[in-house]
Amino acid sequence: MCVAYPGTVIAVRPAEHKATVDFSGTTVDALTGVSDIKEGDRVLVHAGCVIRVLQEQEADELTELFKELEEAIRS
């Protein structure tokens, strides 16, 4: 199973169609494709690709959900 995870864009490299995305301290370079993104955007990343720009509330809700899942797994 693959999971798309929310992160925050910390750098954009349009010429390379890439962005550096922060996931709670872990940074990953992700392909941006045709997504129009900017630094500070909250995005959903799947398989190394930005698939969607998220609204702030939606990103917060997803992040909280993943935290709850992680806690449940550790219990």
C-alpha distance (Angstrom), angle and dihedral (degrees) to the residues before:
residue distance angle dihedral
M1 . . .
C2 3.79 . .
V3 3.77 123.5 .
A4 3.79 130.3 -155.6
Y5 3.80 110.7 -140.5
P6 3.81 131.2 -161.7
G7 3.80 120.1 -120.6
T8 3.80 141.8 158.8
V9 3.81 123.3 -105.1
I10 3.80 109.8 -124.5
A11 3.81 99.3 170.9
V12 3.80 136.2 13.8
R13 3.80 126.3 -154.9
P14 3.83 104.4 -172.5
A15 3.81 95.1 178.3
E16 3.81 89.0 59.2
H17 3.83 94.9 37.8
K18 3.81 88.0 -125.3
A19 3.78 139.4 120.4
T20 3.77 133.1 -168.8
V21 3.79 108.5 -125.5
D22 3.81 125.5 -164.6
F23 3.80 118.6 -142.5
S24 3.81 104.9 -172.6
G25 3.80 93.0 -51.0
T26 3.79 98.8 -31.3
T27 3.79 113.2 103.0
V28 3.79 125.7 -155.1
D29 3.77 133.2 179.2
A30 3.79 109.1 -125.7
L31 3.79 131.5 -173.2
T32 3.78 113.2 -112.6
G33 3.79 99.8 -164.9
V34 3.77 107.5 177.6
S35 3.81 95.3 -20.3
D36 3.79 112.6 125.7
I37 3.80 101.2 -140.2
K38 3.78 137.3 159.9
E39 3.79 137.1 -168.9
G40 3.79 111.5 -70.9
D41 3.81 94.9 28.5
R42 3.79 115.9 133.6
V43 3.78 108.0 -132.1
L44 3.79 140.1 -179.0
V45 3.82 113.3 -124.9
H46 3.79 125.4 -163.8
A47 3.81 126.2 175.5
G48 3.81 91.3 -11.5
C49 3.80 94.9 -51.7
V50 3.78 130.8 107.9
I51 3.78 102.3 -124.9
R52 3.78 100.3 174.2
V53 3.78 146.1 3.8
L54 3.81 109.2 -124.6
Q55 3.77 130.9 -146.2
E56 3.82 110.9 -115.3
Q57 3.82 94.7 -111.5
E58 3.80 92.5 47.9
A59 3.82 91.2 49.9
D60 3.82 91.1 49.5
E61 3.80 91.3 50.1
L62 3.81 92.8 49.7
T63 3.80 92.1 47.0
E64 3.81 90.6 51.2
L65 3.81 90.8 48.3
F66 3.80 91.6 53.1
K67 3.83 90.2 49.1
E68 3.81 90.0 52.9
L69 3.81 91.5 48.6
E70 3.79 91.2 50.0
E71 3.82 91.2 50.3
A72 3.81 90.8 48.9
I73 3.80 91.4 51.6
R74 3.80 92.0 49.5
S75 3.81 92.3 50.6
